[in-house]
Amino acid sequence: MGATDGIVRPVAAIVVSIPFPPGQGRGEFQTRTWGDFRERADERARAAGAHALALSYLGRDDEALVEFRSTLPALAAAERWNAYASVLNGIGGCLLRIGRPQEARREYARALRQVSRQARPAVHAFIRANLARALFQAGRYEEAARAFENASTLFAAQGARADELSMALFRVEALARCGALEEARRSFAVFAIAGRSTLDPDLLESLETVLRGDIPDADLLARLRGRAETQLADRLRRAS
């Protein structure tokens, strides 16, 4: 079943059942009524979406989930698929923060089906990155490593250097966690060359030292990766 099945067709039936105002033919009236419907749906969805974001920022993700989901029927009925995908992305974020990564992964996968990489490359890349994070949080490290590599490539194509390098480092951690240490070390060597002009030398050295061990300290690696992400975001985005 497609996303519009059972949603758009009843709306069309309502439109044609309303008497036409004087001086307007069927086609003109349908167009105007459909436009009014979409505008009203947009207004309702924007209001609910703004409330959901506010709840999420306050850490009330369970409530935000309900609010985000309440916007989906109106957006689907109005065929606002870009906004629909953005809401699914918001739902995925809430699910990740409350520890439900498998459900988050499904929502991100749904969002990707609505977003064209060609039409909205930045949004597509961010949803890919979020999907990789969901796989990582679910402990599916091999899949996450592939997903992070994909997201890094997408960000590189857009010149989003901070996000590109952040995904590359996340991939290193995912590889280390799934036991692919040699590949993790090779990937980190490539990352270190790319990041040495941005990251503190002692941070790069600490990351290399952790990865050198036979069984890397996962918690320490995660903390160091978090520090590196912060530096990349602060320094590269500030410079852009």
N, C-alpha and C positions, 0 to 999 in steps of 0.2 A: 504494500500500500504506500502511495506517495504521500509527501508531507501535506499536500493540499486536498487529498481525497476526503470527502465528507465534511469539508470546511468551507471551501470557496463556493462550491455549487449551490448550497442553500442560500448563501448571500445573494447570488445572482437571481435566484428565484424570488427573493423578497423584493429586489429592485424592480423587476418587471411587473410585479403585482400592484405597484403604486400608480395611481392615475397620473398621467403626464400633465404638468402645468400648461396653461394656454401658451401657444406659440412655440412649444418645444416638442420635437419628435422623439420617438423611442430612443434612438441612438444617443442623441444629445443628453437626454435626461438620465439614461443609464450611466453615461460617462461622468456626469456631474455627481450623481448619487454615489457611484462607486468611489469617486474622489473624496466626497464628504465622509464616507464610511472609513476610508483609509486614514484620513486626517484625524478623525475621532479616535480610531484605534491607536494611532501614533501617540496622541496626547495621553491616553490612558496608560499605554505601555511605558512612555517616558516617565510619567509620574510614579508608577509602581517601581520602575527600574531605579529611579533616583532614591526612592525610599529603601529599596533593597541594598543599594550601595552604601547608604548611610548606616544601615544595620550591620552590614559586613564590616565597615570601618570601625564600628563600635565593638566588634568581636561577637556579635549576636548572629552567628552564621546559620543557626537552625531557623531563626525567624527570617533571615534573608533568603534562605532557600525557598520558603513558602512564597515569599513576595516575588522572587525572580520567576518561579514557576507559574505564578498567576498571570504573568505577562505573555506567556507563550501562545495561548489560543488566539488572542487578539492579533498578535504579530503574524501568526500563520494565516489567519483569515484575511488580513490585509496584504499578504504576500511580501512582508518586510523581512526578507530572508537574511540580509546583512545584520539587522538588529537582532533577529532570532538567534543567529550564530553567536553574537556578542553576549546575549543572555545565557546561552548554554555554556559559554566560556566562564561567565560569572558563577553559574551553578557549579561548574567543575572546581573553581577556586574555593568555594564554600565547602564542598565535599572533601577536598584535600585538607583544609585546615581543621576539619573535625574528625580526620582520621578515617575517611572512607575512600581510599584511592582507587579501588576497583570501580566504584560507581562514578568517580570523577573521570576515569579513563573512558568509560562509555559515553559520558556527556561530551568530552572533547572530541571523540570520534564522530559523534552526531554533528557537532559544530563544523568539523572539517568537511563533512558532506555538503554543507551549505555555503562554504567559502571557496571561491575560485582563487587558486594561486596566482593566476594571470591578472585577475581583476583587483584583488586585494592582497598583494604579496606580504605586506607587513603584518596584517591580521592573521593570515595563514601561518606565517612563521611563528608568531607568538603562541598560537594555539598548538602548533607542533611542539614548541618548547614546553608548554604546560602538559601536553600529553606525555612527553618524556619524563617530566617530574613526577607525574602520576605513576608511571611504570616504576620509576626509581623508588618512590615511597612504598609501593606495593611489594618491593623486594624482587622485582623482575629485572635484575641488573643487566643481563645480556641484552634483552630487548631495549632497556633504557639506554644502554651504550649506543646501540644503532640509532635510536630515536634522537639522542643528543647530537650525534654526528650529522644526521639529516638536518636538524634545526640549525646547527652551526653553519652548515653549507648555505642554507637559506638566508641567514643573517649576513653572511659574507657577501652574497650576491647583491644585497641592499646597501652594503657599506656600513652596517651596524656593528662596528668593531667590538664594542663592549659586550654586546649580546653574543656575538660570534665566539669570542674568547671564553666567556662564561660557560657557554654550552660545551666548548672543547674541554674545559677543566672538569665540568660535571661528568663528561664522558670518561676522563681519566679515573675519577673516583668510582664510577660504575664498573669499569673494567677491573679495578683493584678489588672491589667487593665480590665480584664473581670469580675471582681467582686467576684472571688473565693478566698476571703481573708483568710479563715481558711486554705484552702489547700496551699495558698501562704505562710502563716506563718509556717505551718508544713514543707514545702519544704525548707524554709529558715533555719529552725532549723537544718535540716540535712546538708544543705550547710555550715552553720556556723561551725559545728563540723569539717567538711572536710577542710575548708579554714582557720581556726584560726591559724594554724602554718605558714601561708603565708601572710595573710592580716593584715593590721594594726588594732589593737583592736578598735580604735575610729571609723574606717570606718564600721566595723561590727556592732558596737553599733548604729551608725547613721542609717544604713539600718534597723536594728531591730526597732528603734524608728519610722521610717517612716511607716513601715508595721503595727505598733501597732494601728495607727489611723483608725477611722471608714471609712474615705475616704482618702487613701494615696495620698500624693502630687506626681502626676505622673512625673512631670518635675524633681523634686528633686530625686525621685527614679531612673530615667534614668541617671542623673548626677552621682549619687553614684555608680550605676552599671557600668558606664563607667570607673570611678576611680578604681573600683575593677578589672575590666577586664585588665586595664593597669598594675596594681600590679601583677596580676596572670601571665600575659605574661612576664613581666620583671623578676620576681623572680623565677618562676618555669622553664622557658626556659633557663634562665642563669645558673640555677643549674644543668640542664640536660646535 
